[in-house]
C-alpha cells in the first residue's frame, strides 16, 4: 500500500488574487485541512516552507498545533531550507513538536530553492566560509543536525548548574527518540540523492529536478530513486528507507473541478533555468477523469517507484475544496492502482 499525503502550497490570497487572507486565517485553515485529511484516511499532512513570502515560514508552531489536534496522520515539511537554520534550535523545536505529535513528525529539509530576496539567509545571520557555497553551508548545518538528533551527549556540564544534571555530557533537550530516522532530504539531483542515502536520510523528490539527461521528469526521478536505493544498500543501513515524490493531481468529477483545472488535461513537462547555472525540468500536472488518471499514473515511473505520494494542493482554494480533491484521489484513483 502506498502512503498518500498532501503537500500544501500557495500564496495567502484568494483564488482571484484581489485580496489577501490574514496569516492567522491561513495557519488555522492549514490545521483544519490536516484534521480533514486524517478523517478522510490520508496518511500525511506536509507543508512547504518559504521565508520572506506570504507563506509558511516558521513550521514548528504549525506542526505542533496539528500534532495536538490529530492522532494518526503524519505531519511534515517539504522542505525546510537549511541555509537559514541553526541546527541546535532546530533540534529543540523539532524534538518538542515530535513529542507533542507522539512521534509522527516527518521533516523534509534541503539546501533550498530560489527565494524572494537575494541571499536571504544572510539576514538570519548565516554566512558560508570563504571556501564554501551556500549549498555547502546548508549541508554542514544538516550534518550537525543529524548528529544532535542522535541524542548523544556532547556538551560539557557546568560544575554549578541551575538544575541537577544527569551524569556525563549533556545533549540538546527535549530529545525525541526515533526522529533522526524521520528526516528526509529534498534532492534535486542524483548526486545529492546519493549523499542523502549515505547519511541515512529518507528521500523527497519534488515536482522539479535538475535536468541531467533530457528525459521526462518521471524517468529521471525513477533513475534518481534507483541510485538512492543502491547507495543506501551500499551504506549498510539497518532500516528500510522511505522515498516520496510530489505530484499535482486533480480528478475532474465536478463542474468546479473542470473550471479550475480542466484546461490542464494535456499539460507536459517544462524545462527552464532555475538560476544562471542550473537547467531544471518541471513536472506536468495531472487533471482528468478518474479512469484516465489511473492509466496516466500507472505509466509514471517515479510514482510507481516511490512508497509515498504527496499530492500538492492549492491552499488558497480553502479547506472544503482541498478536502474534496483529496477524497476524490483516495476514493476514485488510489484503489484502482492498488494503493488502498
DARATA-V752869 format. One record per pair of residues at least 4 apart in sequence whose C-alpha atoms are under 7 Angstrom apart, sorted by the first residue. I is the first residue (numbers start at 1). J is the second residue. D is the distance in whole Angstrom. If there is no record, write none. Layout:
# DARATA-V752869
I|J|D + I|J|D
This chain:
# DARATA-V752869
1|338|7 + 1|339|5 + 1|340|6 + 2|307|5 + 2|308|6 + 2|339|5 + 3|43|6 + 3|307|6 + 3|308|5 + 3|309|6 + 4|42|6 + 4|43|5 + 4|44|6 + 4|308|6 + 4|309|5 + 4|310|6 + 5|42|6 + 5|43|5 + 5|44|4 + 5|45|6 + 5|309|6 + 5|310|5 + 5|311|6 + 6|44|6 + 6|45|5 + 6|46|6 + 6|310|5 + 6|311|4 + 6|312|6 + 6|313|7 + 7|45|6 + 7|46|5 + 7|47|5 + 7|48|7 + 7|310|6 + 7|311|6 + 7|312|5 + 7|313|6 + 8|46|6 + 8|47|5 + 8|48|6 + 8|312|6 + 8|313|5 + 8|314|6 + 8|315|6 + 9|47|7 + 9|48|6 + 9|312|7 + 9|313|6 + 9|314|5 + 9|315|6 + 10|314|5 + 10|315|6 + 10|316|6 + 11|54|6 + 11|55|6 + 11|316|7 + 12|20|6 + 12|21|6 + 12|26|6 + 12|54|6 + 12|55|6 + 12|316|6 + 13|17|5 + 13|19|6 + 13|20|4 + 13|21|5 + 13|316|6 + 14|18|7 + 14|19|6 + 14|20|6 + 14|21|7 + 14|316|5 + 14|317|7 + 15|316|6 + 15|317|6 + 21|25|6 + 21|26|7 + 22|26|6 + 23|27|6 + 24|28|6 + 25|29|6 + 26|30|6 + 27|31|7 + 27|62|7 + 28|32|6 + 29|33|6 + 29|319|6 + 30|34|6 + 31|35|6 + 31|66|5 + 32|36|6 + 32|319|7 + 33|37|6 + 33|319|5 + 33|323|7 + 34|38|6 + 34|45|6 + 34|66|7 + 35|39|6 + 35|69|7 + 35|70|6 + 36|40|6 + 36|323|6 + 37|41|6 + 37|42|5 + 37|323|6 + 38|42|5 + 38|43|7 + 38|73|6 + 40|327|6 + 43|73|5 + 43|74|6 + 44|73|5 + 44|74|4 + 44|75|6 + 45|73|7 + 45|74|6 + 45|75|5 + 45|76|6 + 46|75|6 + 46|76|4 + 46|77|5 + 46|78|6 + 47|76|6 + 47|77|5 + 47|78|6 + 48|56|7 + 48|77|6 + 48|78|5 + 48|79|6 + 49|56|5 + 49|57|5 + 49|59|7 + 49|78|7 + 49|79|6 + 49|80|6 + 50|55|6 + 50|56|6 + 50|57|5 + 51|57|5 + 52|116|6 + 53|116|7 + 59|63|6 + 60|64|6 + 60|93|6 + 60|94|7 + 60|97|6 + 61|65|6 + 62|66|6 + 63|67|6 + 63|75|6 + 63|97|6 + 64|68|6 + 64|97|5 + 64|100|6 + 64|101|7 + 65|69|6 + 66|70|6 + 67|100|6 + 67|101|4 + 68|100|6 + 68|101|6 + 74|104|5 + 74|105|6 + 74|106|7 + 75|104|6 + 75|105|5 + 75|106|6 + 76|105|6 + 76|106|4 + 76|107|5 + 76|108|7 + 77|106|7 + 77|107|5 + 77|108|5 + 78|108|5 + 78|109|7 + 79|108|5 + 79|109|5 + 79|110|6 + 79|186|7 + 80|108|6 + 80|109|4 + 80|110|6 + 81|109|6 + 81|110|5 + 81|111|6 + 81|112|5 + 82|109|6 + 82|110|6 + 82|111|6 + 82|112|7 + 82|138|5 + 82|141|6 + 82|142|7 + 83|111|6 + 83|112|7 + 83|121|6 + 83|134|7 + 83|137|6 + 83|138|4 + 84|121|5 + 84|124|6 + 84|126|7 + 85|90|7 + 86|90|6 + 87|91|6 + 87|141|6 + 87|144|6 + 87|145|5 + 88|92|6 + 88|145|7 + 89|93|6 + 90|94|6 + 91|95|6 + 91|145|7 + 91|148|7 + 91|149|6 + 92|96|6 + 92|172|7 + 92|173|6 + 92|174|6 + 93|97|6 + 94|98|6 + 95|99|6 + 95|174|5 + 95|175|5 + 95|176|5 + 96|100|6 + 96|174|6 + 97|101|6 + 98|102|6 + 98|103|5 + 98|104|6 + 98|105|5 + 98|176|7 + 99|103|6 + 99|176|6 + 101|105|7 + 105|182|7 + 106|182|5 + 106|183|6 + 107|182|6 + 107|183|5 + 107|184|6 + 108|183|6 + 108|184|4 + 108|185|6 + 108|186|6 + 109|184|6 + 109|185|5 + 109|186|6 + 110|185|5 + 110|186|5 + 110|187|7 + 111|135|5 + 111|138|5 + 111|139|7 + 121|125|7 + 121|126|6 + 122|126|5 + 122|127|6 + 128|132|6 + 128|133|6 + 128|134|6 + 128|137|5 + 132|136|6 + 132|137|7 + 133|137|6 + 134|138|6 + 135|139|6 + 136|140|6 + 137|141|6 + 138|142|6 + 139|143|6 + 140|144|6 + 141|145|6 + 142|146|6 + 143|147|6 + 144|148|6 + 145|149|6 + 146|150|7 + 146|180|6 + 148|172|7 + 149|179|7 + 149|180|5 + 150|180|6 + 151|171|6 + 151|175|6 + 152|171|6 + 153|169|5 + 153|170|4 + 153|171|4 + 154|169|5 + 154|170|6 + 154|171|6 + 155|169|5 + 155|170|5 + 155|171|6 + 156|169|5 + 156|170|7 + 157|169|6 + 157|170|6 + 179|183|7 + 181|201|7 + 183|201|6 + 183|202|6 + 184|201|5 + 184|202|4 + 184|203|5 + 184|204|6 + 185|196|6 + 185|201|6 + 185|202|6 + 185|203|5 + 185|204|6 + 186|203|6 + 186|204|5 + 186|205|6 + 187|192|6 + 187|193|6 + 187|203|7 + 187|204|6 + 187|205|6 + 188|205|7 + 188|209|5 + 188|210|6 + 189|193|6 + 189|209|6 + 189|210|6 + 190|194|6 + 190|224|5 + 190|227|7 + 191|195|6 + 192|196|6 + 193|197|6 + 193|203|7 + 193|224|7 + 193|228|5 + 194|198|6 + 194|227|6 + 194|228|5 + 194|231|6 + 195|199|6 + 196|200|6 + 196|201|5 + 197|201|6 + 197|228|6 + 197|231|6 + 197|232|5 + 198|231|6 + 198|232|6 + 198|235|6 + 200|237|7 + 202|241|6 + 202|242|5 + 202|243|6 + 203|242|6 + 203|243|5 + 203|244|6 + 204|243|6 + 204|244|5 + 204|245|6 + 205|244|6 + 205|245|5 + 205|246|7 + 206|245|6 + 206|246|5 + 207|246|6 + 207|247|6 + 207|282|6 + 207|283|5 + 208|280|7 + 208|281|5 + 208|282|4 + 208|283|6 + 209|280|6 + 209|281|6 + 209|282|7 + 210|278|7 + 210|279|6 + 210|280|4 + 210|281|6 + 211|279|6 + 211|280|5 + 211|281|5 + 215|219|6 + 215|220|6 + 216|220|6 + 216|269|7 + 217|221|6 + 217|269|7 + 217|281|6 + 217|283|6 + 218|222|6 + 218|300|6 + 218|301|6 + 218|302|5 + 219|223|6 + 219|301|6 + 219|302|7 + 220|224|6 + 221|225|6 + 221|302|5 + 222|226|6 + 222|301|6 + 222|302|4 + 222|305|6 + 223|227|6 + 224|228|6 + 225|229|6 + 226|230|6 + 227|231|6 + 228|232|6 + 229|233|6 + 230|234|6 + 231|235|6 + 232|236|7 + 232|237|7 + 233|237|7 + 242|307|6 + 243|306|5 + 243|307|6 + 243|308|6 + 244|306|5 + 244|307|6 + 244|308|4 + 244|309|6 + 244|310|7 + 245|303|6 + 245|306|6 + 245|308|7 + 245|309|5 + 245|310|6 + 246|309|6 + 246|310|5 + 246|311|6 + 246|312|7 + 247|285|7 + 247|310|6 + 247|311|5 + 247|312|6 + 248|285|5 + 248|286|6 + 248|311|6 + 248|312|5 + 249|285|6 + 249|286|5 + 249|287|6 + 249|311|6 + 250|286|6 + 250|287|5 + 250|288|7 + 250|325|6 + 251|287|6 + 251|288|5 + 251|289|5 + 251|290|5 + 251|328|6 + 251|329|7 + 252|257|5 + 252|258|6 + 252|287|7 + 252|288|5 + 252|289|5 + 252|290|7 + 253|257|6 + 253|289|7 + 254|258|6 + 255|259|6 + 256|260|6 + 257|261|6 + 257|262|7 + 258|262|4 + 261|287|6 + 262|287|7 + 264|285|7 + 264|287|6 + 265|286|7 + 265|287|5 + 265|288|6 + 267|284|6 + 267|285|6 + 268|284|5 + 269|281|7 + 269|282|6 + 269|283|5 + 269|284|5 + 270|281|6 + 270|282|5 + 270|283|7 + 271|280|6 + 271|281|4 + 271|282|6 + 272|279|6 + 272|280|6 + 272|281|7 + 273|278|6 + 273|279|4 + 273|280|6 + 274|278|6 + 274|279|6 + 274|280|6 + 288|292|6 + 288|293|6 + 289|293|6 + 290|294|6 + 290|332|6 + 290|333|6 + 291|295|7 + 292|296|6 + 293|297|6 + 294|298|6 + 294|333|6 + 294|336|7 + 294|337|6 + 295|299|7 + 296|300|7 + 298|304|7 + 300|304|6 + 301|305|6 + 302|306|6 + 303|309|7 + 313|322|6 + 317|321|6 + 317|322|7 + 318|322|6 + 319|323|6 + 320|324|6 + 321|325|6 + 322|326|6 + 323|327|6 + 324|328|6 + 325|329|7 + 326|330|6 + 327|331|6 + 328|332|6 + 329|333|5 + 329|334|6 + 330|334|5 + 331|335|7 + 333|337|7 + 334|338|6 + 334|339|5 + 334|340|6 + 335|339|6 + 335|340|5
